């Protein structure tokens, strides 16, 4: 009997994904667990494995955005009759909207650019013809959370479809009215369409900016930490060399176990205090930023953290991260010290309650026992969500991180 392959929910809150390409063609044999297609989600592009073995009888959605649970393909026996619910490509669905958007792009490219950019119509709330407003799954979810009526929101997506940015704009202004048509784009200006990752970064940073945050800064004497790191490098085998970032991850995990209020997620009516330090490491990649998570850092040695970090960073830069690599974080570290940045403020990574910004280690003159000496100094800045963390709690946590770095034996 044929098996319908439906778009899976790969992470909490995922409501849709974009099929980038199929790794098998219709008529190919498929084994269960074999990579079947590439899927672009809000956070990552990854290969998705087949749910069943057999022959790929039908690809219902060749590419484009699809809602979770929609049938995208059918696997069965050779010659078996196939009947796919065309609902997956119905007018107003995300996949259909994406297909129409690509078609308009092809038509526009064949005409003069200056004419194309001036033919901009005023956005209007769009109906699918059955009274249902055209909107992306993410836009619908945000509208429900913010209490916004979609019928009052002007859609700027394909065919007037309401997208997440439209709802956020309405929530920010308090008046969901159409925005003015953009000015024509000069022909010599390069236009880069936002990727799914870039849109997600924009949306999440907008959410973070609305949180009532405060920052705490502290300066750390890194002399002992640098000595320890060098000894760990001298002792390590064939694995990844431990870095200062790995040591910082370890001491942060120890401090988080002492201050559970910082190892927390703010979820509106509740605050989740987590028992393990699942620390996200911000990694810059060519098309954006990802935050893979090292699970259970309080139970790992510095060498084990180094191995996990090296693996995650390598796969992040190769575009091979899985959704599970990005889920479950309880705290984030962002380190720009390798770029010579002495201090900066990291933007919160909601729903996490705190994020630590790490600057470069610099030689600085310092007064010690009445004398001026040169010491290796590093600045740390902790950004906290005041809805979950009070100033004293954040200060105590940061103080422990400083103490552990200046005397690493306390944390190890």
C-alpha positions as a Markdown table, in Angstrom:
| # | Residue | x | y | z |
|---|---|---|---|---|
| 1 | Unk | 0.0 | 0.0 | 0.0 |
| 2 | Unk | 1.3 | 3.4 | -1.0 |
| 3 | Unk | 2.6 | 5.7 | 1.8 |
| 4 | Unk | 2.1 | 9.4 | 1.7 |
| 5 | Unk | 5.2 | 11.4 | 2.8 |
| 6 | Unk | 4.1 | 14.4 | 4.7 |
| 7 | Unk | 6.2 | 17.4 | 5.7 |
| 8 | Unk | 7.5 | 16.7 | 9.2 |
| 9 | Unk | 7.7 | 19.1 | 12.2 |
| 10 | Unk | 11.4 | 19.2 | 12.8 |
| 11 | Unk | 11.4 | 21.6 | 15.7 |
| 12 | Unk | 9.1 | 23.2 | 18.3 |
| 13 | Unk | 7.1 | 26.0 | 16.7 |
| 14 | Unk | 7.8 | 24.9 | 13.1 |
| 15 | Unk | 4.7 | 25.5 | 11.0 |
| 16 | Unk | 6.1 | 25.4 | 7.5 |
| 17 | Unk | 9.3 | 24.7 | 5.5 |
| 18 | Unk | 10.7 | 25.3 | 2.1 |
| 19 | Unk | 11.6 | 22.3 | -0.1 |
| 20 | Unk | 14.9 | 23.3 | -1.8 |
| 21 | Unk | 15.4 | 20.2 | -4.0 |
| 22 | Unk | 14.7 | 16.5 | -4.2 |
| 23 | Unk | 17.6 | 14.0 | -4.0 |
| 24 | Unk | 15.5 | 11.4 | -5.7 |
| 25 | Unk | 13.4 | 11.5 | -8.9 |
| 26 | Unk | 10.0 | 9.9 | -9.6 |
| 27 | Unk | 10.5 | 6.2 | -10.3 |
| 28 | Unk | 13.7 | 5.9 | -8.2 |
| 29 | Unk | 14.0 | 3.2 | -5.5 |
| 30 | Unk | 14.1 | 4.6 | -2.0 |
| 31 | Unk | 15.2 | 3.0 | 1.2 |
| 32 | Unk | 13.8 | 4.0 | 4.6 |
| 33 | Unk | 16.2 | 6.3 | 6.3 |
| 34 | Unk | 17.9 | 7.4 | 3.0 |
| 35 | Unk | 18.1 | 11.2 | 2.4 |
| 36 | Unk | 15.1 | 12.1 | 0.2 |
| 37 | Unk | 15.0 | 15.9 | -0.1 |
| 38 | Unk | 16.5 | 19.1 | 1.3 |
| 39 | Unk | 14.3 | 21.3 | 3.5 |
| 40 | Unk | 14.9 | 24.9 | 4.4 |
| 41 | Unk | 13.4 | 25.8 | 7.8 |
| 42 | Unk | 13.5 | 29.0 | 9.8 |
| 43 | Unk | 16.9 | 27.9 | 11.3 |
| 44 | Unk | 18.7 | 25.6 | 9.0 |
| 45 | Unk | 18.7 | 23.7 | 5.7 |
| 46 | Unk | 19.0 | 20.0 | 6.1 |
| 47 | Unk | 18.4 | 16.7 | 4.4 |
| 48 | Unk | 15.3 | 14.8 | 5.4 |
| 49 | Unk | 15.2 | 11.0 | 5.4 |
| 50 | Unk | 12.5 | 8.8 | 3.8 |
| 51 | Unk | 9.8 | 7.5 | 6.1 |
| 52 | Unk | 9.3 | 4.3 | 4.0 |
| 53 | Unk | 11.0 | 2.0 | 1.5 |
| 54 | Unk | 9.7 | 1.5 | -2.1 |
| 55 | Unk | 9.5 | 3.4 | -5.3 |
| 56 | Unk | 9.1 | 7.2 | -5.3 |
| 57 | Unk | 5.8 | 7.2 | -7.3 |
| 58 | Unk | 4.9 | 10.8 | -7.1 |
| 59 | Unk | 6.5 | 14.1 | -6.0 |
| 60 | Unk | 3.5 | 16.3 | -5.1 |
| 61 | Unk | 5.4 | 19.4 | -4.3 |
| 62 | Unk | 8.5 | 19.9 | -6.4 |
| 63 | Unk | 9.8 | 22.9 | -4.4 |
| 64 | Unk | 8.6 | 25.9 | -2.4 |
| 65 | Unk | 7.0 | 26.6 | 0.9 |
| 66 | Unk | 4.8 | 23.9 | 2.4 |
| 67 | Unk | 2.8 | 23.7 | 5.7 |
| 68 | Unk | 3.7 | 21.0 | 8.2 |
| 69 | Unk | 1.6 | 17.9 | 7.6 |
| 70 | Unk | 1.0 | 18.5 | 3.9 |
| 71 | Unk | 1.6 | 15.5 | 1.6 |
| 72 | Unk | 4.7 | 16.2 | -0.5 |
| 73 | Unk | 5.3 | 12.8 | -2.1 |
| 74 | Unk | 4.1 | 9.2 | -2.3 |
| 75 | Unk | 6.2 | 6.0 | -1.9 |
| 76 | Unk | 4.8 | 2.6 | -2.8 |
| 77 | Unk | 5.2 | -0.4 | -5.1 |
| 78 | Unk | 6.1 | -0.1 | -8.8 |
| 79 | Unk | 2.9 | 0.4 | -10.9 |
| 80 | Unk | 0.7 | 1.1 | -7.9 |
| 81 | Unk | -2.0 | 3.7 | -8.5 |
| 82 | Unk | -1.4 | 7.1 | -7.0 |
| 83 | Unk | -3.9 | 9.6 | -5.9 |
| 84 | Unk | -2.6 | 12.8 | -4.2 |
| 85 | Unk | -4.8 | 15.4 | -2.6 |
| 86 | Unk | -4.0 | 18.5 | -4.7 |
| 87 | Unk | -4.9 | 20.5 | -1.6 |
| 88 | Unk | -1.1 | 20.9 | -1.1 |
| 89 | Unk | -1.0 | 23.3 | -4.1 |
| 90 | Unk | -4.4 | 24.9 | -3.7 |
| 91 | Unk | -4.7 | 28.6 | -4.4 |
| 92 | Unk | -3.6 | 30.6 | -1.4 |
| 93 | Unk | -1.4 | 27.9 | 0.1 |
| 94 | Unk | 2.3 | 28.8 | 0.9 |
| 95 | Unk | 3.6 | 26.5 | -1.9 |
| 96 | Unk | 1.2 | 28.0 | -4.5 |
| 97 | Unk | 2.1 | 31.5 | -3.4 |
| 98 | Unk | 5.8 | 30.7 | -3.7 |
| 99 | Unk | 5.3 | 29.2 | -7.2 |
| 100 | Unk | 3.4 | 32.4 | -8.3 |
| 101 | Unk | 6.1 | 34.6 | -6.9 |
| 102 | Unk | 8.8 | 32.7 | -8.9 |
| 103 | Unk | 6.6 | 33.0 | -12.1 |
| 104 | Unk | 6.3 | 36.8 | -11.6 |
| 105 | Unk | 10.0 | 37.0 | -11.1 |
| 106 | Unk | 10.7 | 35.3 | -14.4 |
| 107 | Unk | 8.2 | 37.6 | -16.2 |
| 108 | Unk | 9.7 | 40.7 | -14.6 |
| 109 | Unk | 13.3 | 39.7 | -15.5 |
| 110 | Unk | 12.2 | 39.6 | -19.2 |
| 111 | Unk | 11.0 | 43.2 | -19.2 |
| 112 | Unk | 12.8 | 46.5 | -18.6 |
| 113 | Unk | 13.9 | 46.8 | -14.9 |
| 114 | Unk | 12.9 | 50.4 | -14.6 |
| 115 | Unk | 9.4 | 49.6 | -15.7 |
| 116 | Unk | 9.2 | 46.6 | -13.4 |
| 117 | Unk | 10.1 | 48.5 | -10.3 |
| 118 | Unk | 7.5 | 51.3 | -10.9 |
| 119 | Unk | 4.6 | 48.9 | -11.3 |
| 120 | Unk | 3.9 | 48.7 | -7.6 |
| 121 | Unk | 0.4 | 48.5 | -6.4 |
| 122 | Unk | -0.9 | 49.4 | -3.0 |
| 123 | Unk | -1.1 | 46.3 | -0.8 |
| 124 | Unk | -4.6 | 45.1 | 0.2 |
| 125 | Unk | -5.9 | 42.4 | 2.5 |
| 126 | Unk | -6.2 | 39.3 | 0.2 |
| 127 | Unk | -8.9 | 36.7 | 0.3 |
| 128 | Unk | -8.6 | 33.2 | -1.2 |
| 129 | Unk | -12.1 | 33.4 | -2.6 |
| 130 | Unk | -13.7 | 31.4 | 0.1 |
| 131 | Unk | -13.6 | 34.1 | 2.7 |
| 132 | Unk | -10.3 | 33.0 | 4.2 |
| 133 | Unk | -7.5 | 35.5 | 4.3 |
| 134 | Unk | -4.3 | 34.5 | 2.5 |
| 135 | Unk | -1.5 | 34.4 | 5.2 |
| 136 | Unk | 1.6 | 32.4 | 5.9 |
| 137 | Unk | 1.4 | 29.9 | 8.9 |
| 138 | Unk | 4.0 | 32.1 | 10.7 |
| 139 | Unk | 1.9 | 35.2 | 10.2 |
| 140 | Unk | -1.2 | 33.4 | 11.5 |
| 141 | Unk | 0.7 | 32.3 | 14.6 |
| 142 | Unk | 2.0 | 35.8 | 15.4 |
| 143 | Unk | -1.4 | 37.3 | 14.8 |
| 144 | Unk | -2.9 | 34.8 | 17.3 |
| 145 | Unk | -0.2 | 35.6 | 19.9 |
| 146 | Unk | -0.5 | 39.4 | 19.4 |
| 147 | Unk | -4.3 | 39.4 | 19.2 |
| 148 | Unk | -4.4 | 41.0 | 15.7 |
| 149 | Unk | -7.2 | 40.5 | 13.3 |
| 150 | Unk | -5.8 | 39.3 | 9.9 |
| 151 | Unk | -8.6 | 40.9 | 8.0 |
| 152 | Unk | -7.3 | 44.3 | 9.1 |
| 153 | Unk | -3.7 | 43.7 | 8.0 |
| 154 | Unk | -2.5 | 44.6 | 4.5 |
| 155 | Unk | -0.5 | 41.8 | 2.9 |
| 156 | Unk | 2.7 | 42.6 | 1.1 |
| 157 | Unk | 3.5 | 39.1 | 0.0 |
| 158 | Unk | 2.6 | 37.4 | -3.3 |
| 159 | Unk | -1.0 | 38.1 | -4.4 |
| 160 | Unk | -1.4 | 40.3 | -1.3 |
| 161 | Unk | -0.6 | 37.4 | 1.1 |
| 162 | Unk | -0.1 | 38.4 | 4.7 |
| 163 | Unk | 3.4 | 37.6 | 5.8 |
| 164 | Unk | 5.1 | 37.7 | 9.3 |
| 165 | Unk | 6.6 | 41.2 | 8.7 |
| 166 | Unk | 3.1 | 42.6 | 8.0 |
| 167 | Unk | 1.7 | 41.4 | 11.3 |
| 168 | Unk | 4.8 | 42.6 | 13.2 |
| 169 | Unk | 4.4 | 46.0 | 11.6 |
| 170 | Unk | 0.8 | 46.1 | 12.6 |
| 171 | Unk | 1.7 | 45.1 | 16.2 |
| 172 | Unk | 4.4 | 47.7 | 16.4 |
| 173 | Unk | 2.3 | 50.6 | 15.2 |
| 174 | Unk | -1.0 | 49.5 | 16.8 |
| 175 | Unk | -2.8 | 50.4 | 13.5 |
| 176 | Unk | -2.7 | 47.7 | 10.9 |
| 177 | Unk | -2.8 | 50.0 | 7.9 |
| 178 | Unk | -1.2 | 49.5 | 4.5 |
| 179 | Unk | 2.4 | 50.8 | 4.2 |
| 180 | Unk | 3.3 | 53.3 | 1.5 |
| 181 | Unk | 4.6 | 51.8 | -1.7 |
| 182 | Unk | 8.4 | 51.8 | -1.8 |
| 183 | Unk | 10.2 | 54.2 | -4.0 |
| 184 | Unk | 11.6 | 52.8 | -7.3 |
| 185 | Unk | 14.9 | 51.1 | -7.0 |
| 186 | Unk | 17.8 | 52.7 | -9.1 |
| 187 | Unk | 19.0 | 50.3 | -11.8 |
| 188 | Unk | 22.6 | 50.3 | -10.5 |
| 189 | Unk | 21.5 | 49.1 | -7.0 |
| 190 | Unk | 22.0 | 45.4 | -6.3 |
| 191 | Unk | 18.9 | 43.9 | -4.6 |
| 192 | Unk | 19.3 | 40.8 | -2.5 |
| 193 | Unk | 16.2 | 38.9 | -1.5 |
| 194 | Unk | 16.1 | 37.9 | 2.2 |
| 195 | Unk | 16.7 | 34.2 | 2.8 |
| 196 | Unk | 14.6 | 32.2 | 5.2 |
| 197 | Unk | 17.4 | 32.5 | 7.7 |
| 198 | Unk | 17.8 | 36.2 | 7.3 |
| 199 | Unk | 14.0 | 36.7 | 7.8 |
| 200 | Unk | 14.1 | 34.6 | 10.9 |
| 201 | Unk | 17.1 | 36.6 | 12.3 |
| 202 | Unk | 15.2 | 39.8 | 11.6 |
| 203 | Unk | 12.0 | 38.5 | 13.3 |
| 204 | Unk | 13.8 | 37.1 | 16.3 |
| 205 | Unk | 15.9 | 40.2 | 16.9 |
| 206 | Unk | 12.8 | 42.4 | 16.6 |
| 207 | Unk | 11.2 | 40.2 | 19.3 |
| 208 | Unk | 14.4 | 40.5 | 21.4 |
| 209 | Unk | 14.5 | 44.3 | 21.1 |
| 210 | Unk | 11.0 | 44.5 | 22.6 |
| 211 | Unk | 12.1 | 42.7 | 25.8 |
| 212 | Unk | 13.0 | 44.9 | 28.8 |
| 213 | Unk | 16.7 | 44.1 | 29.0 |
| 214 | Unk | 19.6 | 45.4 | 31.0 |
| 215 | Unk | 23.4 | 44.9 | 30.7 |
| 216 | Unk | 26.1 | 44.2 | 33.2 |
| 217 | Unk | 29.8 | 44.4 | 32.5 |
| 218 | Unk | 32.8 | 43.1 | 34.2 |
| 219 | Unk | 36.6 | 42.9 | 33.5 |
| 220 | Unk | 38.5 | 39.6 | 34.1 |
| 221 | Unk | 42.2 | 39.0 | 34.7 |
| 222 | Unk | 42.8 | 36.2 | 32.2 |
| 223 | Unk | 46.4 | 35.2 | 33.2 |
| 224 | Unk | 45.5 | 31.9 | 34.9 |
| 225 | Unk | 42.9 | 31.0 | 32.3 |
| 226 | Unk | 45.5 | 31.5 | 29.5 |
| 227 | Unk | 48.0 | 29.4 | 31.4 |
| 228 | Unk | 45.4 | 26.6 | 31.8 |
| 229 | Unk | 44.3 | 26.7 | 28.2 |
| 230 | Unk | 48.0 | 26.3 | 27.1 |
| 231 | Unk | 48.4 | 23.3 | 29.4 |
| 232 | Unk | 45.3 | 21.8 | 28.0 |
| 233 | Unk | 46.6 | 22.3 | 24.4 |
| 234 | Unk | 49.9 | 20.7 | 25.4 |
| 235 | Unk | 48.1 | 17.7 | 26.8 |
| 236 | Unk | 45.5 | 17.2 | 24.1 |
| 237 | Unk | 45.7 | 14.3 | 21.6 |
| 238 | Unk | 44.4 | 14.2 | 18.1 |
| 239 | Unk | 41.2 | 16.0 | 18.9 |
| 240 | Unk | 40.2 | 19.6 | 18.6 |
| 241 | Unk | 42.5 | 22.0 | 20.5 |
| 242 | Unk | 40.7 | 23.6 | 23.5 |
| 243 | Unk | 40.2 | 27.3 | 23.1 |
| 244 | Unk | 39.5 | 30.2 | 25.5 |
| 245 | Unk | 35.9 | 30.0 | 24.3 |
| 246 | Unk | 35.7 | 26.3 | 25.4 |
| 247 | Unk | 37.0 | 27.3 | 28.8 |
| 248 | Unk | 34.5 | 30.1 | 29.1 |
| 249 | Unk | 31.7 | 27.7 | 28.1 |
| 250 | Unk | 32.8 | 25.4 | 30.9 |
| 251 | Unk | 33.0 | 28.0 | 33.6 |
| 252 | Unk | 29.6 | 29.5 | 32.5 |
| 253 | Unk | 28.1 | 26.0 | 32.9 |
| 254 | Unk | 29.4 | 25.8 | 36.4 |
| 255 | Unk | 28.1 | 29.3 | 37.2 |
| 256 | Unk | 24.7 | 28.5 | 35.6 |
| 257 | Unk | 24.3 | 25.5 | 38.0 |
| 258 | Unk | 24.8 | 27.8 | 40.9 |
| 259 | Unk | 22.4 | 30.4 | 39.5 |
| 260 | Unk | 19.5 | 28.5 | 38.0 |
| 261 | Unk | 17.5 | 31.7 | 37.4 |
| 262 | Unk | 20.0 | 32.6 | 34.7 |
| 263 | Unk | 19.7 | 29.2 | 33.1 |
| 264 | Unk | 16.1 | 30.0 | 32.2 |
| 265 | Unk | 13.6 | 30.5 | 29.4 |
| 266 | Unk | 11.0 | 33.3 | 29.7 |
| 267 | Unk | 7.7 | 31.9 | 28.3 |
| 268 | Unk | 5.2 | 34.6 | 29.0 |
| 269 | Unk | 3.2 | 33.4 | 32.0 |
| 270 | Unk | 6.0 | 31.1 | 33.2 |
| 271 | Unk | 9.7 | 31.0 | 33.6 |
| 272 | Unk | 11.4 | 27.6 | 33.0 |
| 273 | Unk | 14.4 | 26.9 | 35.2 |
| 274 | Unk | 16.4 | 24.2 | 33.5 |
| 275 | Unk | 18.6 | 21.6 | 35.3 |
| 276 | Unk | 21.3 | 21.3 | 32.7 |
| 277 | Unk | 23.4 | 23.9 | 31.0 |
| 278 | Unk | 22.7 | 23.6 | 27.3 |
| 279 | Unk | 24.9 | 26.4 | 25.9 |
| 280 | Unk | 24.5 | 27.9 | 22.5 |
| 281 | Unk | 27.6 | 29.1 | 20.6 |
| 282 | Unk | 26.9 | 31.9 | 18.1 |
| 283 | Unk | 28.6 | 31.0 | 14.8 |
| 284 | Unk | 28.8 | 33.4 | 11.8 |
| 285 | Unk | 28.2 | 31.7 | 8.5 |
| 286 | Unk | 28.2 | 33.2 | 5.0 |
| 287 | Unk | 24.4 | 33.9 | 4.9 |
| 288 | Unk | 23.7 | 34.7 | 8.5 |
| 289 | Unk | 24.2 | 33.5 | 12.0 |
| 290 | Unk | 23.3 | 30.2 | 13.7 |
| 291 | Unk | 23.5 | 29.2 | 17.3 |
| 292 | Unk | 24.2 | 25.4 | 17.6 |
| 293 | Unk | 23.9 | 24.0 | 21.2 |
| 294 | Unk | 26.3 | 22.0 | 23.2 |
| 295 | Unk | 24.2 | 19.9 | 25.5 |
| 296 | Unk | 24.9 | 19.3 | 29.2 |
| 297 | Unk | 28.1 | 21.4 | 29.4 |
| 298 | Unk | 28.2 | 21.1 | 33.2 |
| 299 | Unk | 28.9 | 17.3 | 32.8 |
| 300 | Unk | 31.6 | 17.7 | 30.1 |
| 301 | Unk | 35.3 | 18.3 | 30.4 |
| 302 | Unk | 36.9 | 21.2 | 28.6 |
| 303 | Unk | 38.3 | 18.7 | 26.0 |
| 304 | Unk | 34.8 | 17.3 | 25.4 |
| 305 | Unk | 33.3 | 20.7 | 25.0 |
| 306 | Unk | 36.1 | 21.5 | 22.5 |
| 307 | Unk | 35.3 | 18.4 | 20.5 |
| 308 | Unk | 31.6 | 19.2 | 20.5 |
| 309 | Unk | 32.2 | 22.8 | 19.5 |
| 310 | Unk | 34.6 | 21.9 | 16.7 |
| 311 | Unk | 32.1 | 19.5 | 15.2 |
| 312 | Unk | 29.2 | 21.9 | 15.4 |
| 313 | Unk | 31.2 | 24.8 | 13.9 |
| 314 | Unk | 32.5 | 22.6 | 11.1 |
| 315 | Unk | 29.0 | 21.4 | 10.2 |
| 316 | Unk | 27.5 | 24.9 | 10.6 |
| 317 | Unk | 29.9 | 26.4 | 8.0 |
| 318 | Unk | 29.3 | 23.4 | 5.7 |
| 319 | Unk | 25.6 | 23.8 | 5.9 |
| 320 | Unk | 25.2 | 20.3 | 7.5 |
| 321 | Unk | 23.5 | 21.2 | 10.8 |
| 322 | Unk | 20.4 | 19.3 | 11.8 |
| 323 | Unk | 17.4 | 20.9 | 13.6 |
| 324 | Unk | 18.3 | 19.0 | 16.7 |
| 325 | Unk | 21.7 | 20.8 | 16.8 |
| 326 | Unk | 19.8 | 24.1 | 17.3 |
| 327 | Unk | 17.1 | 23.1 | 19.8 |
| 328 | Unk | 17.1 | 23.1 | 23.5 |
| 329 | Unk | 19.5 | 26.0 | 24.3 |
| 330 | Unk | 19.2 | 27.6 | 27.7 |
| 331 | Unk | 22.0 | 30.2 | 27.5 |
| 332 | Unk | 24.1 | 31.7 | 24.7 |
| 333 | Unk | 27.7 | 32.9 | 24.4 |
| 334 | Unk | 28.7 | 35.3 | 21.6 |
| 335 | Unk | 32.5 | 35.8 | 21.2 |
| 336 | Unk | 33.8 | 38.5 | 18.9 |
| 337 | Unk | 37.2 | 38.6 | 20.6 |
| 338 | Unk | 38.9 | 36.9 | 17.6 |
| 339 | Unk | 38.0 | 40.0 | 15.6 |
| 340 | Unk | 39.7 | 42.4 | 18.0 |
| 341 | Unk | 36.4 | 43.7 | 19.5 |
| 342 | Unk | 37.1 | 44.6 | 23.1 |
| 343 | Unk | 33.5 | 45.0 | 24.2 |
| 344 | Unk | 30.0 | 44.8 | 22.8 |
| 345 | Unk | 26.4 | 44.1 | 23.7 |
| 346 | Unk | 24.9 | 40.9 | 22.4 |
| 347 | Unk | 21.2 | 40.9 | 21.6 |
| 348 | Unk | 19.0 | 38.5 | 23.6 |
| 349 | Unk | 18.2 | 35.1 | 22.1 |
| 350 | Unk | 14.6 | 34.6 | 23.1 |
| 351 | Unk | 13.1 | 32.8 | 24.9 |
| 352 | Unk | 16.5 | 32.5 | 26.7 |
| 353 | Unk | 16.8 | 34.9 | 29.7 |
| 354 | Unk | 20.4 | 35.9 | 29.2 |
| 355 | Unk | 23.3 | 36.0 | 26.7 |
| 356 | Unk | 27.0 | 36.7 | 27.4 |
| 357 | Unk | 29.2 | 38.8 | 25.1 |
| 358 | Unk | 32.9 | 38.1 | 25.2 |
| 359 | Unk | 35.5 | 40.6 | 24.0 |
| 360 | Unk | 39.2 | 40.2 | 23.1 |
| 361 | Unk | 41.9 | 39.6 | 25.6 |
| 362 | Unk | 44.3 | 42.6 | 25.7 |
| 363 | Unk | 47.4 | 43.6 | 27.6 |
| 364 | Unk | 46.4 | 46.4 | 29.9 |
| 365 | Unk | 48.2 | 48.4 | 32.7 |
| 366 | Unk | 46.6 | 47.6 | 36.0 |
| 367 | Unk | 47.2 | 48.8 | 39.6 |
| 368 | Unk | 48.2 | 45.9 | 41.8 |
| 369 | Unk | 49.3 | 46.4 | 45.4 |
| 370 | Unk | 50.1 | 50.0 | 44.7 |
| 371 | Unk | 52.2 | 49.3 | 41.6 |
| 372 | Unk | 51.3 | 49.4 | 37.9 |
| 373 | Unk | 51.7 | 46.1 | 36.1 |
| 374 | Unk | 50.6 | 44.8 | 32.7 |
| 375 | Unk | 48.0 | 42.1 | 32.8 |
| 376 | Unk | 45.9 | 40.2 | 30.3 |
| 377 | Unk | 42.4 | 41.6 | 30.6 |
| 378 | Unk | 39.1 | 40.6 | 29.0 |
| 379 | Unk | 35.7 | 42.3 | 29.2 |
| 380 | Unk | 32.4 | 40.4 | 29.6 |
| 381 | Unk | 28.9 | 41.9 | 29.1 |
| 382 | Unk | 25.8 | 40.0 | 30.2 |
| 383 | Unk | 22.5 | 41.0 | 28.7 |
| 384 | Unk | 19.5 | 39.9 | 30.8 |
| 385 | Unk | 15.8 | 39.8 | 30.3 |
| 386 | Unk | 14.5 | 41.8 | 33.3 |
| 387 | Unk | 11.2 | 39.9 | 33.2 |
| 388 | Unk | 13.1 | 36.7 | 34.4 |
| 389 | Unk | 16.3 | 38.0 | 36.0 |
| 390 | Unk | 16.9 | 40.7 | 38.5 |
| 391 | Unk | 20.0 | 42.8 | 38.6 |
| 392 | Unk | 21.5 | 41.2 | 41.8 |
| 393 | Unk | 21.0 | 37.7 | 40.3 |
| 394 | Unk | 22.8 | 38.7 | 37.1 |
| 395 | Unk | 25.6 | 40.4 | 39.0 |
| 396 | Unk | 26.2 | 37.3 | 41.2 |
| 397 | Unk | 26.3 | 35.0 | 38.2 |
| 398 | Unk | 28.7 | 37.3 | 36.4 |
| 399 | Unk | 30.8 | 37.6 | 39.5 |
| 400 | Unk | 31.1 | 33.8 | 39.7 |
| 401 | Unk | 32.1 | 33.6 | 36.0 |
| 402 | Unk | 34.9 | 36.1 | 36.7 |
| 403 | Unk | 36.0 | 34.2 | 39.8 |
| 404 | Unk | 36.1 | 30.9 | 37.9 |
| 405 | Unk | 38.1 | 32.4 | 35.0 |
| 406 | Unk | 40.6 | 34.0 | 37.4 |
| 407 | Unk | 40.9 | 30.8 | 39.4 |
| 408 | Unk | 39.8 | 28.0 | 37.0 |
| 409 | Unk | 40.3 | 25.3 | 39.6 |
| 410 | Unk | 37.1 | 26.5 | 41.4 |
| 411 | Unk | 35.0 | 25.5 | 38.4 |
| 412 | Unk | 36.8 | 22.3 | 37.3 |
